[in-house]
């Protein structure tokens, strides 16, 4: 198992990041579900990281985690863990 089977496709996460970015005038700090608070500037790096995974310019590297062996990609201050087999919504 690369990541928990209940994880949504990476493109769904990108949609959420973009929605949050449209409201960045309303906040200065992001309070993620895990880890320390982040400056709102982090959003740009996170979006760029996910976009590079989805467009194939970043392949990521496999690593061991509590969730198995997902791939991980980095861009600026952002790191995204993802399942290469779960990038897009299945139609």
N, C-alpha and C positions, 0 to 999 in steps of 0.2 A: 504494500500500500504506500503510495507516494504522499498523500495527504488524506485527512479524514474524508470518507466518502460523502459526507453531507456538505462539503465545501461547494460553493457556487462557482461557475466558470469565471476565469479571470476577466473576461470582458464585462461581466456584470459588476465586478469590483471597480473597473474603470468608469463605468457609468455613475456609480456612487461617488467616486472621487471628483468627477467633473461636476456633479450636482453640488457637492460641498464647496468646490472652488467658486461657483457662481455666487455663493453667499459669504465669501471671505471678507467682505467689508463689515460683517457683523461680529467678527471675533478676531482675537490676536493669537490665541493658543488652541491647539488641538489636544483633546483628552482622549487618547486611544484606549481601546479595550484592554491593552496590556502595554507595559513600558511606561516611561516617564512622559510628562506633557511635552508637546512639540510646538515649535513656532509655526504659524500658518504658512510660512515660506516653504516648509517641508512638502506641502501639497504639490508644488510644481515638480519637485524631484520624484515624488511617488508616481505622479501621472506620467512623467517621461519614462520612468522605469517600466511601468506596465505597458505603455505604448511600444517600447522597444522589444519587449517580450512578444507582444502580439504581432508586430510587423516582421518579426524574425531577425532583427538586427542584434538581438541579445539572446543567446541560447541558455545562459545560466549555467550553474554547476550543481551537481548533486551533493547533498550533505546529509548527515545523520541528525535527526531531531526526535523529539518525543512523539511526533506524528508519523515516523517512518523515515523515508528517504526522499523528501521533495527536492526540487531544484530551487536554487536561490540566485537572484540577479541583483546587482547594485547599480545605482545611478546617483551621484552626488551624495546626499545624506540619506537616501532611501535604500532599503533592502526589501525585496519582495520574495516571499516563498510561494512556490506554485507547483502545480502538477502539469507537466507538459502535455498530458493527455486530456486535460480539462481546461482548455483555453477559451473555447467559444461555446455558446449555447447550441445544443444539438437541435436541429430543425427537422 
